[in-house]
Amino acid sequence: MSHSPEKGFLPPHGNYAELLSFQKAELVYDITFRFAHKYLSRGDRTIDQMVQSARSGKKNILEGSKAALTSKETEIKLTNVGRASLEELLDDYKDYLRARDLKTWDKDSREAQYVRRLGRKTPQNYETYREFVETRPPEVVANIAICLIHQANYLIDQQLRRLEKDFLKEGGLRERMTRARLDFRNRSK
């Protein structure tokens, strides 16, 4: 009796580098690293806090994507930690502007719309924004970062909704393992 190839219980997992949320989070990290070291006073603890929040946003998306092989729950948790880290970073940029009496762009401003249009280009990387980040005043760079964090957060929110649907449809690892084992037993009889 011939068997069709068995479907394994380990799900395929994506390449984190292809996730738009990861690309955007990496871009936010690259801008934040430069911003914090250029515009914050040496010795200011905010430098480390901002860089670590940006790093955490990026690295938790990466780690969650890799954890997907054996745990949807861990993937969801880590992706959400990445989202929370970027939210903390967003607040740091807003604090920077507010504390210095600098303007925060309205989401529908001409400038914010321009950054949104740039945000649609692929791939998303620092080179797309280098000229702006390296030649504009800190108020503009902070607002660009704010726009990009909003974009990253939107992408992560979409990703989390998809992960939730996938979990509801496929279940977790234990459920898939049990189904695979029962299927194997039933075919072996």
Sequence and secondary structure as in RCSB ss.txt:
>XXXX:A:sequence
MSHSPEKGFLPPHGNYAELLSFQKAELVYDITFRFAHKYLSRGDRTIDQMVQSARSGKKNILEGSKAALTSKETE
IKLTNVGRASLEELLDDYKDYLRARDLKTWDKDSREAQYVRRLGRKTPQNYETYREFVETRPPEVVANIAICLIH
QANYLIDQQLRRLEKDFLKEGGLRERMTRARLDFRNRSK
>XXXX:A:secstr
        SS     GGG HHHHHHHHHHHHHHHHHHHHS TT HHHHHHHHHHHHHHHHHHHHHHHTTT HHHH
HHHHHHHHHHHHHHHHHHHHHHHHTT     TTSHHHHHHHHHTTSSS  HHHHHHHHHHS HHHHHHHHHHHHH
HHHHHHHHHHHHHHHHHHHH  HHHHHHHHHHHHHHHH 
